[in-house]
Amino acid sequence: MTENSHKGIAVKNIYYMLTYAFEILRERDYDALSTEEFVHIDDMMAAILILGLSSQIKRGLNREYLIKDEELTTLRGKIALSATLKSQSHLKRSLFCQYDEFSEDNLMNQIMKTAAWQLLRSPDVKLKKRRELKKLLGAFANVQLLHNLKISWNSLKFHRNNATCRMLMAICQMIIERHLMSSVHGTTNLKNYEDDREMCRLYERFVLRYFQKHYPQYNASSIHIKWNLDDEFMDFLPAMKTDITLKYGNKTLIIDTKWYSKTMQYHEQWHSMTCHSANLYQIFTYVKNHDRNRSGNVSGLLLYAKTDEVLTPNFDYRIGGNAISVKTLDLSGDWPAIDSQLKKIAACLES
């Protein structure tokens, strides 16, 4: 795949990462996708979205109570007095009313429609899938397209009635952010996946879920680390939250995942390559603050997604009594090769 500098990462492997990140993709409805060969990311996203939207439409599109403001000739809800007086609606025998409407024209449905519409326009989506997307969009006739794509994704609320939308929203976010429009000579440029926040989050979630699924004895989780303070004053100190923390017996491994287009940094002044200093300082700080008793049983790992650079990190350090490693995970091979690399990381905790 030439869409980014991450060394030959196969579209199929992105699908495997998604299946770990979202268990719903392992369910029966999505079984067919595991045997389909995908060449382009958009085509894979379209396949997932088609199945997800079809399932959603069968259940019925989510509806929410939305506050509407409208000028009406009959009272509905409550009178918006200031708007009525300001527009002098009462002189026209009408009122501005504010009322709740149980509507399917809500943000989640708007996001789904917008993502499907963007894939419909992608030349990388096979014709058959574009036809299926067009057919599915008919169910969204009463839902608006989003033209402002600066979506507050954290504002989405999930509960029992819309829990199945969680994976769909993640897929839609990847689609929409990938297709962020920039007007250059009247064309639409596709955002690639280099240094992409969504791929970074997917990569992190994938590694975490992998260890949770295959190594439950390690209690893989994301934890907050407390500052090892000499007193109680901690005002203005930033929070420290790990991507992944593995624990086995008295040993702890803190993993910080990184999805960068460049895994090493070049210093022009010294004409030399080094690890990313900020990343190394970060993992060192996590390890030292978590190892309060200076036991040396807490270690750290910076885990980059491998790129096509000639030099990629594969280093082990011993700093102040703690092991700090900088490694890459090669996502270019078949799944057994990726699985083998992650098993080696797990083995380090028991050695």
N, C-alpha and C positions, 0 to 999 in steps of 0.2 A: 504494500500500500504506500503510495507516494504522497499522500496528503499531508504528512507531517514528517518530522525528522526522527521520530521514534522508530528504531531499526526494524523495518519490515513488519510492523505489528499487523497481524492478520485481522481482518474484519471479524472473522469467526471467533478470535480470541476476545475481542471486545464483547461479543455476544456471551461468551462464557463468563466474563467478568460481571456482566449484567445478571446472569442467572444466579451467581453467588450473592450479588448485592440485593437482589429481589427474588425471594423464594417463589413468588407467584409464577415466575417464568418456568419453573420446574413442574407446574401443574399440567394436567392432561390437555387443556385447551391449547397450550403452547408447544406440545410435543413435536409437532411437525417442523418447527423451526430448527430443532437440534440437528436435523439431517439436511437442511437446505444449505446450498453453497451460496454465500454472499460475496460479491466482488466489491460493492460500494457500501459505505456506511448508511447513506440515505435509503438504500434499498432494504437494508436490514431493519432500520428504524421504521420504515413503512410497513414491513411485515408484522412487527410487534404492534404498531399502532392500529393496524387493521383488525387484528384479533382483539385488542383491548377495547377499541371503540365498538366493535360488533357486540361484545359481551356487555358493554355499558348500555348500549341502545336496547338490548333485549331486556335488561333490568328496568330501563327507563332512565332518561337523563336526570341527573341530580337537579332538584329544585330547592331554592332558598327564598326566604322572605327578604325582599329588597325594598328599601324606602324609595317611593316615587314622589316627585313633585310635578304637578300638572294643573293647568287651568281648565276647570270643568264648569258646566252649567248646573250640575247637581252636586250636592255635598257628598264627599267620600272621604272617610278618615277624619282628619282634623283640618281646620282652616289655617293656612299659612298667612296670618293676618298682615304681617309687614309686606310680604310680596303682593298681596291683594291690594293693599292701600297704595303701594308704590306704583303699581301698574294701572291703578284705577279700574281694576277688573269689575268691581261692583257696579260701575256705571254701565257696563256692558252685560249686566245680569249674569256674571260668571264669578268664580272664586278660584283662587289658587289653593289647592288641597295637597296635603301630605298624607300618604297612605302606604300600607304594606301590601306588596303583591308577591304571591307565591310563584316565582318565575324560574324558568330554565335558562334565562339570559344572565347567568352569573359568571364569575371569573373563571372557575374551573372549566366550564363548558366552552367559554370563550377561548381559553388556552388550547383545549383540544381541537377546536375548529381551526384556530390559527396555525397550529402545528401541522394539521392535515393539509391545510391549504398551501402551506409552504412546500411540503413534500410533493404535492400535486404538480407544482411548478418545477420540480427538480428533474433534470435530464438523466440523473443517475438512478431514478426509480423506474423499474420496468413498467411497460405500458399496461400490463394486466393489473398491476398493483395500483397504478394511477386511476384506472377505471373503477377499481373497488373503492378507493378513497373518495372519488367523485360521487359514487352511489351512497356511501355512508354520510357524506356531507349533507345529503338531503334531509337527514334527521335533525340537522342543526339549523334549519331554516329560520327559526325564531331566535337564534343566537348571533350576536354581533361578532365580527372579526376585530381583533385587537390591532390597532395601527400604531399605538405607542407600545413598543416592545420592552420598555424598561419596567418590567413586572416585579412587584415586591413578592418574591417567591416565599419568603418567610412568613408572609401574612396568611398563607393558605392554612386553613384549619381542617384537620382530619378527625372524624369521629366514626362511630359504628356504621352509620348509613352511607358514608362515602369512603370507607377505609380502602376499598379496592382501587380507588383513584390514586393512591400514593405512588405506585409504580408508574402509572400513566403520566402523572405530573412530572416525575423525574425524566421520563423519556421525552415528554414535550419540552421540558426545559433544555435538554440537550439539543433537540431539533431547532428550537427557536433561537437559542444563543449561537448555534452553529450558523444560522442563516440571518444573523443580524445584518440589516441592510445598510450599506454605505453608498451614497450616490457618487459614483466615479464615472464620468462620461455617460451617465444615464444607465449604467449597468448595476447589477447587484453582485457584490463580492461575497463569496462564502467564507466565513470565518473558519480557519483550520483549527486543529486540536492542539497546536503547540502552546505550552504554558496555559492551557485552557482550564478554567476553574472547575468546570463540570467533569472533565476527564480526571482532574486531580481528585475530586471528591469521589468519583466512581472507583478510581484506583485504590484510594484509602479504604473505601467501604468493602471492596472486593477482598483485599488482604485481611481485613478484620473478620469478615464472614468466613473466609477460608479457614482461619485458625479456630473460629468458633465451631465450625461444622466438623472438621477433621481432628481437632485436638481440644475437646471439651475439658480435659484435665488441666489445661493451661489457663482457664478462666479468662479468655481473651476479652478485653473491654477497653474503652476509652476512659481514662480517669483524670481527675484534677490532682495536681501535685502541689502540696503546700510548700511555701518558702521556708527554708531552714533558718529561721530568724534567731538572732541573739536576744531580741526583746519582742514585745508584742506589736511594735509599730510596723504596719504594713500598708499605710495609705499610699495610693498611686502606684503600687506594684501591679504589674500585669498578671492576669490569670495564666496558669500553666496547665494546659489540657493536652494529654497525649493523643496521638492518632490510635495507637494500639499498644496495650500493655499485656505481656504474657507473664504468668507466674507459675512456677513449678517448684515445690518444696520451698527452700529458702532463697531461690534464685528468681530474679526479675529481669525481663528484657523489655526495654522501651523502644518501640519502632516508630520512626517518623517517615511517612511515605512522601515522595517528591515526584511530581510529573513536570519536568522541565524540558525545554528544547535543547538546553545545554547543561550537562551534568557536572562540568568543570568550569572554572572561571580563569580567564587569561588576564595577566597583569602586564600591561605594556611597559611599565616602568622597569620591571625586572625581567621581562621576556620569559615569563614562567607560568605554568599552570598550577592551580591549587584547587582544593575542595572549596565549595561555596562557604565562605567564612561565616555568614549569618546562620546557615543551617548547622554547621559544626558547633558554633557557640550555643545554639538552641538545644541540641541534643545533649551537650555537655552539661548545660544548666539543669536540664530535666534530671539527668542521672545523678549529679552531685546533690541536688536538693532532695531527691527521693532516697538516696543512700545516707540517711541521717547519722547512722552509726559508723559510717566509713568501713563497712564490712567488705566491700569489693564485690558483693553478690548482685549488684545492680549494674547492668550493662546497657549500652545504647546502640541502635542501628539506624543509620540513614539509608533508606531503601529507595533508590531512584529507578524509574522505568528506563530501560536501556535505550540509548539513541544510536544514530549512525556515526557518531564521533569516533575518531581513531582511538583516542584515549578515553576510557570510561573507568570510573572508580571501582577498585576492588582492594580496599585497604583495611587493615586491622591495626588499631593503636591501643596502647595501654597508657592511660593518662590519669595520674594521681591515684592509682590503685584500681581503676575501673576500665573495663574493656569498652572501646568505642569503635564501631566498624562503619565503613562507608561502602555499600555494595550496589549492584544494579540487578534488576530482575528483567531477563530477556523474554519479551513477549512475542518474539518473532517466530518461535518454533511451534510444534504441535503441543497439545495440552499435556501429555505425559512429561515433556521436557520442562514445562512451567511448574507442574506439580512437583517434579524432582527438586527444582531450585528451592521451592518453599519448604519442602521436607528437610532440606539441609539446614535451613534457618531454624526449624523446630528442633532439630537434633542438637544444635548448639546449646540449647537450654538444659539438656539432660547430660551433657558431657562434663 
